Amino acid sequence: MIKIKNLYKSYDGFDALKNINLEIKKGEIVVLKGVSGSGKSTLLSIIASFSSPSSGDIVVNNISVSKLPDIHSCKYRNENIGFIFQSFNLFDDLSVYDNIFTPLVISNISNKEDKVNNAMKKANISHKKDEIIRNLSGGEKQRCAIARAIVLNTNIILADEPTASLDKQNSLQFIEVIKQFKKDGKTVIISTHDTIFDNLDFISRYINIQDGQIVD
Protein backbone atom coordinates (compact mmCIF):
# COMPACT_ATOMS: atom_id res chain seq x y z
CA MET A 1 0.00 0.00 0.00
CA ILE A 2 2.82 2.44 0.90
CA LYS A 3 6.18 2.06 -0.84
CA ILE A 4 9.05 4.44 -0.09
CA LYS A 5 12.23 4.20 -2.14
CA ASN A 6 15.54 6.03 -1.70
CA LEU A 7 13.81 8.98 -0.02
CA TYR A 8 15.79 12.09 0.93
CA LYS A 9 14.58 15.40 2.35
CA SER A 10 16.94 18.36 2.80
CA TYR A 11 16.45 21.82 4.27
CA ASP A 12 19.19 24.37 3.50
CA GLY A 13 21.81 21.66 3.31
CA PHE A 14 20.53 19.73 6.34
CA ASP A 15 19.37 16.17 5.58
CA ALA A 16 16.17 15.61 7.56
CA LEU A 17 15.68 12.21 5.90
CA LYS A 18 18.40 10.07 4.36
CA ASN A 19 17.82 7.11 2.07
CA ILE A 20 14.53 5.92 3.58
CA ASN A 21 13.40 2.60 2.10
CA LEU A 22 10.22 1.23 3.57
CA GLU A 23 7.17 -0.76 2.58
CA ILE A 24 4.02 -0.74 4.71
CA LYS A 25 1.30 -3.20 3.83
CA LYS A 26 -2.44 -2.64 3.98
CA GLY A 27 -3.75 -3.14 7.49
CA GLU A 28 -0.43 -2.73 9.29
CA ILE A 29 -0.21 -0.65 12.47
CA VAL A 30 3.27 0.86 12.51
CA VAL A 31 4.87 2.96 15.24
CA LEU A 32 7.74 5.32 14.37
CA LYS A 33 10.04 5.81 17.36
CA GLY A 34 12.81 8.35 17.76
CA VAL A 35 13.79 11.53 19.58
CA SER A 36 12.46 14.93 18.58
CA GLY A 37 14.08 16.05 15.33
CA SER A 38 14.86 12.53 14.15
CA GLY A 39 12.69 12.88 11.04
CA LYS A 40 9.48 11.10 12.05
CA SER A 41 7.16 14.06 11.46
CA THR A 42 8.91 14.92 8.19
CA LEU A 43 8.26 11.41 6.92
CA LEU A 44 4.57 11.59 7.82
CA SER A 45 4.30 14.97 6.09
CA ILE A 46 5.72 13.55 2.86
CA ILE A 47 3.46 10.49 2.96
CA ALA A 48 0.50 12.88 3.29
CA SER A 49 1.85 15.06 0.44
CA PHE A 50 2.03 18.15 2.63
CA SER A 51 5.65 18.42 1.50
CA SER A 52 7.76 16.90 -1.28
CA PRO A 53 10.98 14.91 -0.96
CA SER A 54 14.25 16.28 -2.29
CA SER A 55 14.73 12.99 -4.12
CA GLY A 56 13.37 9.47 -4.15
CA ASP A 57 9.83 8.27 -4.61
CA ILE A 58 6.82 7.36 -2.54
CA VAL A 59 3.84 5.44 -3.90
CA VAL A 60 0.58 5.22 -1.95
CA ASN A 61 -2.24 3.07 -3.29
CA ASN A 62 -0.49 3.04 -6.68
CA ILE A 63 -0.28 6.85 -6.71
CA SER A 64 3.14 8.50 -6.85
CA VAL A 65 2.78 11.35 -4.36
CA SER A 66 6.33 12.69 -4.52
CA LYS A 67 5.52 15.83 -6.48
CA LEU A 68 1.77 16.15 -6.75
CA PRO A 69 0.43 19.63 -7.68
CA ASP A 70 -1.57 21.23 -4.86
CA ILE A 71 -4.99 20.51 -6.38
CA HIS A 72 -4.12 16.83 -6.81
CA SER A 73 -2.51 16.50 -3.39
CA CYS A 74 -5.71 17.81 -1.76
CA LYS A 75 -7.77 15.24 -3.65
CA TYR A 76 -5.30 12.49 -2.74
CA ARG A 77 -5.49 13.34 0.97
CA ASN A 78 -9.27 13.64 0.94
CA GLU A 79 -9.62 10.18 -0.55
CA ASN A 80 -6.80 8.36 1.22
CA ILE A 81 -5.39 10.07 4.32
CA GLY A 82 -6.63 10.99 7.76
CA PHE A 83 -3.97 13.11 9.51
CA ILE A 84 -3.78 13.81 13.24
CA PHE A 85 -1.56 16.86 13.75
CA GLN A 86 0.57 17.35 16.83
CA SER A 87 -0.25 21.08 16.70
CA PHE A 88 -3.99 20.36 16.17
CA ASN A 89 -4.40 22.69 13.09
CA LEU A 90 -7.96 23.56 14.09
CA PHE A 91 -10.00 26.67 13.33
CA ASP A 92 -10.05 28.54 16.65
CA ASP A 93 -13.22 30.52 15.92
CA LEU A 94 -15.31 27.52 14.86
CA SER A 95 -17.06 24.98 17.04
CA VAL A 96 -15.90 21.43 17.57
CA TYR A 97 -18.67 20.16 15.29
CA ASP A 98 -17.80 22.60 12.48
CA ASN A 99 -14.09 21.74 12.66
CA ILE A 100 -14.84 18.05 12.31
CA PHE A 101 -17.28 18.76 9.49
CA THR A 102 -14.72 20.70 7.37
CA PRO A 103 -13.20 17.67 5.57
CA LEU A 104 -16.71 16.71 4.44
CA VAL A 105 -17.43 20.04 2.70
CA ILE A 106 -15.95 18.96 -0.65
CA SER A 107 -17.03 15.34 -0.27
CA ASN A 108 -19.98 13.78 -2.07
CA ILE A 109 -20.68 11.26 0.67
CA SER A 110 -24.11 11.10 2.29
CA ASN A 111 -25.11 11.09 5.96
CA LYS A 112 -22.51 13.72 6.82
CA GLU A 113 -24.07 14.56 10.17
CA ASP A 114 -24.01 10.90 11.21
CA LYS A 115 -20.36 10.66 10.27
CA VAL A 116 -19.46 13.71 12.37
CA ASN A 117 -21.40 12.40 15.35
CA ASN A 118 -19.78 8.98 15.05
CA ALA A 119 -16.28 10.50 14.86
CA MET A 120 -16.96 12.66 17.93
CA LYS A 121 -18.15 9.62 19.85
CA LYS A 122 -15.02 7.62 19.00
CA ALA A 123 -12.78 10.51 20.06
CA ASN A 124 -14.78 11.17 23.27
CA ILE A 125 -15.54 14.80 22.39
CA SER A 126 -19.32 14.70 21.73
CA HIS A 127 -20.06 16.61 24.93
CA LYS A 128 -18.14 19.60 23.53
CA LYS A 129 -19.69 19.62 20.05
CA ASP A 130 -20.93 23.24 20.28
CA GLU A 131 -17.90 24.65 22.10
CA ILE A 132 -15.64 27.11 20.28
CA ILE A 133 -12.14 25.67 19.82
CA ARG A 134 -10.31 28.54 21.53
CA ASN A 135 -12.18 27.70 24.75
CA LEU A 136 -10.98 24.08 24.88
CA SER A 137 -8.11 22.58 26.83
CA GLY A 138 -5.15 21.07 24.99
CA GLY A 139 -6.48 17.56 25.48
CA GLU A 140 -9.92 18.51 24.18
CA LYS A 141 -8.36 20.11 21.10
CA GLN A 142 -6.40 16.93 20.47
CA ARG A 143 -9.56 14.83 20.70
CA CYS A 144 -11.25 17.16 18.23
CA ALA A 145 -8.26 16.77 15.90
CA ILE A 146 -8.55 13.00 16.17
CA ALA A 147 -12.26 13.12 15.33
CA ARG A 148 -11.57 15.31 12.29
CA ALA A 149 -8.91 12.89 11.06
CA ILE A 150 -11.23 9.88 11.17
CA VAL A 151 -14.47 11.49 9.96
CA LEU A 152 -13.88 10.59 6.29
CA ASN A 153 -13.21 6.95 7.17
CA THR A 154 -10.07 6.85 5.01
CA ASN A 155 -8.00 3.68 4.75
CA ILE A 156 -4.80 5.34 5.99
CA ILE A 157 -4.41 7.19 9.29
CA LEU A 158 -1.23 9.17 10.02
CA ALA A 159 -0.84 10.31 13.62
CA ASP A 160 1.88 12.73 14.72
CA GLU A 161 2.25 12.49 18.52
CA PRO A 162 -1.51 11.83 18.87
CA THR A 163 -1.48 11.42 22.66
CA ALA A 164 0.90 14.28 23.49
CA SER A 165 -1.87 16.42 25.02
CA LEU A 166 -4.06 13.64 26.36
CA ASP A 167 -4.32 12.36 29.92
CA LYS A 168 -3.89 8.65 30.58
CA GLN A 169 -7.60 7.84 30.36
CA ASN A 170 -8.05 9.50 26.98
CA SER A 171 -4.75 8.03 25.75
CA LEU A 172 -6.06 4.57 26.58
CA GLN A 173 -9.31 5.38 24.79
CA PHE A 174 -7.31 6.43 21.71
CA ILE A 175 -5.55 3.06 21.79
CA GLU A 176 -8.97 1.41 21.71
CA VAL A 177 -9.72 3.46 18.57
CA ILE A 178 -6.49 2.16 17.02
CA LYS A 179 -7.53 -1.40 17.87
CA GLN A 180 -10.78 -0.81 15.99
CA PHE A 181 -8.79 0.51 13.02
CA LYS A 182 -6.90 -2.79 13.10
CA LYS A 183 -10.16 -4.74 12.99
CA ASP A 184 -11.38 -2.55 10.11
CA GLY A 185 -8.24 -3.27 8.09
CA LYS A 186 -6.96 0.31 8.11
CA THR A 187 -3.29 1.18 7.79
CA VAL A 188 -2.02 3.34 10.66
CA ILE A 189 1.36 5.03 11.10
CA ILE A 190 1.98 6.64 14.49
CA SER A 191 4.89 8.93 15.31
CA THR A 192 5.28 9.05 19.07
CA HIS A 193 7.45 9.47 22.15
CA ASP A 194 4.70 8.06 24.37
CA THR A 195 5.65 4.83 26.11
CA ILE A 196 1.96 3.93 26.27
CA PHE A 197 2.40 2.50 22.75
CA ASP A 198 5.27 0.23 23.77
CA ASN A 199 4.88 -3.56 23.70
CA LEU A 200 1.29 -3.60 22.42
CA ASP A 201 0.43 -6.91 20.80
CA PHE A 202 -1.66 -5.37 18.01
CA ILE A 203 1.22 -3.20 16.73
CA SER A 204 2.61 -4.75 13.55
CA ARG A 205 6.05 -3.13 13.71
CA TYR A 206 8.13 -0.60 15.60
CA ILE A 207 10.50 1.37 13.37
CA ASN A 208 13.33 3.36 14.93
CA ILE A 209 14.43 6.56 13.19
CA GLN A 210 17.65 8.26 14.20
CA ASP A 211 19.20 11.29 12.50
CA GLY A 212 16.90 10.91 9.52
CA GLN A 213 17.65 7.21 8.97
CA ILE A 214 15.94 3.95 9.80
CA VAL A 215 18.06 2.01 12.30
CA ASP A 216 17.80 -1.50 13.71
C-alpha positions in Angstrom: 0.0 0.0 0.0 2.8 2.4 0.9 6.2 2.1 -0.8 9.0 4.4 -0.1 12.2 4.2 -2.1 15.5 6.0 -1.7 13.8 9.0 0.0 15.8 12.1 0.9 14.6 15.4 2.4 16.9 18.4 2.8 16.4 21.8 4.3 19.2 24.4 3.5 21.8 21.7 3.3 20.5 19.7 6.3 19.4 16.2 5.6 16.2 15.6 7.6 15.7 12.2 5.9 18.4 10.1 4.4 17.8 7.1 2.1 14.5 5.9 3.6 13.4 2.6 2.1 10.2 1.2 3.6 7.2 -0.8 2.6 4.0 -0.7 4.7 1.3 -3.2 3.8 -2.4 -2.6 4.0 -3.8 -3.1 7.5 -0.4 -2.7 9.3 -0.2 -0.7 12.5 3.3 0.9 12.5 4.9 3.0 15.2 7.7 5.3 14.4 10.0 5.8 17.4 12.8 8.4 17.8 13.8 11.5 19.6 12.5 14.9 18.6 14.1 16.0 15.3 14.9 12.5 14.2 12.7 12.9 11.0 9.5 11.1 12.1 7.2 14.1 11.5 8.9 14.9 8.2 8.3 11.4 6.9 4.6 11.6 7.8 4.3 15.0 6.1 5.7 13.5 2.9 3.5 10.5 3.0 0.5 12.9 3.3 1.9 15.1 0.4 2.0 18.1 2.6 5.6 18.4 1.5 7.8 16.9 -1.3 11.0 14.9 -1.0 14.2 16.3 -2.3 14.7 13.0 -4.1 13.4 9.5 -4.2 9.8 8.3 -4.6 6.8 7.4 -2.5 3.8 5.4 -3.9 0.6 5.2 -2.0 -2.2 3.1 -3.3 -0.5 3.0 -6.7 -0.3 6.9 -6.7 3.1 8.5 -6.8 2.8 11.3 -4.4 6.3 12.7 -4.5 5.5 15.8 -6.5 1.8 16.2 -6.8 0.4 19.6 -7.7 -1.6 21.2 -4.9 -5.0 20.5 -6.4 -4.1 16.8 -6.8 -2.5 16.5 -3.4 -5.7 17.8 -1.8 -7.8 15.2 -3.7 -5.3 12.5 -2.7 -5.5 13.3 1.0 -9.3 13.6 0.9 -9.6 10.2 -0.6 -6.8 8.4 1.2 -5.4 10.1 4.3 -6.6 11.0 7.8 -4.0 13.1 9.5 -3.8 13.8 13.2 -1.6 16.9 13.7 0.6 17.4 16.8 -0.3 21.1 16.7 -4.0 20.4 16.2 -4.4 22.7 13.1 -8.0 23.6 14.1 -10.0 26.7 13.3 -10.0 28.5 16.7 -13.2 30.5 15.9 -15.3 27.5 14.9 -17.1 25.0 17.0 -15.9 21.4 17.6 -18.7 20.2 15.3 -17.8 22.6 12.5 -14.1 21.7 12.7 -14.8 18.0 12.3 -17.3 18.8 9.5 -14.7 20.7 7.4 -13.2 17.7 5.6 -16.7 16.7 4.4 -17.4 20.0 2.7 -16.0 19.0 -0.6 -17.0 15.3 -0.3 -20.0 13.8 -2.1 -20.7 11.3 0.7 -24.1 11.1 2.3 -25.1 11.1 6.0 -22.5 13.7 6.8 -24.1 14.6 10.2 -24.0 10.9 11.2 -20.4 10.7 10.3 -19.5 13.7 12.4 -21.4 12.4 15.3 -19.8 9.0 15.0 -16.3 10.5 14.9 -17.0 12.7 17.9 -18.1 9.6 19.8 -15.0 7.6 19.0 -12.8 10.5 20.1 -14.8 11.2 23.3 -15.5 14.8 22.4 -19.3 14.7 21.7 -20.1 16.6 24.9 -18.1 19.6 23.5 -19.7 19.6 20.1 -20.9 23.2 20.3 -17.9 24.6 22.1 -15.6 27.1 20.3 -12.1 25.7 19.8 -10.3 28.5 21.5 -12.2 27.7 24.8 -11.0 24.1 24.9 -8.1 22.6 26.8 -5.2 21.1 25.0 -6.5 17.6 25.5 -9.9 18.5 24.2 -8.4 20.1 21.1 -6.4 16.9 20.5 -9.6 14.8 20.7 -11.2 17.2 18.2 -8.3 16.8 15.9 -8.5 13.0 16.2 -12.3 13.1 15.3 -11.6 15.3 12.3 -8.9 12.9 11.1 -11.2 9.9 11.2 -14.5 11.5 10.0 -13.9 10.6 6.3 -13.2 7.0 7.2 -10.1 6.8 5.0 -8.0 3.7 4.8 -4.8 5.3 6.0 -4.4 7.2 9.3 -1.2 9.2 10.0 -0.8 10.3 13.6 1.9 12.7 14.7 2.3 12.5 18.5 -1.5 11.8 18.9 -1.5 11.4 22.7 0.9 14.3 23.5 -1.9 16.4 25.0 -4.1 13.6 26.4 -4.3 12.4 29.9 -3.9 8.7 30.6 -7.6 7.8 30.4 -8.0 9.5 27.0 -4.8 8.0 25.7 -6.1 4.6 26.6 -9.3 5.4 24.8 -7.3 6.4 21.7 -5.5 3.1 21.8 -9.0 1.4 21.7 -9.7 3.5 18.6 -6.5 2.2 17.0 -7.5 -1.4 17.9 -10.8 -0.8 16.0 -8.8 0.5 13.0 -6.9 -2.8 13.1 -10.2 -4.7 13.0 -11.4 -2.6 10.1 -8.2 -3.3 8.1 -7.0 0.3 8.1 -3.3 1.2 7.8 -2.0 3.3 10.7 1.4 5.0 11.1 2.0 6.6 14.5 4.9 8.9 15.3 5.3 9.1 19.1 7.5 9.5 22.1 4.7 8.1 24.4 5.7 4.8 26.1 2.0 3.9 26.3 2.4 2.5 22.7 5.3 0.2 23.8 4.9 -3.6 23.7 1.3 -3.6 22.4 0.4 -6.9 20.8 -1.7 -5.4 18.0 1.2 -3.2 16.7 2.6 -4.7 13.5 6.1 -3.1 13.7 8.1 -0.6 15.6 10.5 1.4 13.4 13.3 3.4 14.9 14.4 6.6 13.2 17.7 8.3 14.2 19.2 11.3 12.5 16.9 10.9 9.5 17.6 7.2 9.0 15.9 4.0 9.8 18.1 2.0 12.3 17.8 -1.5 13.7 
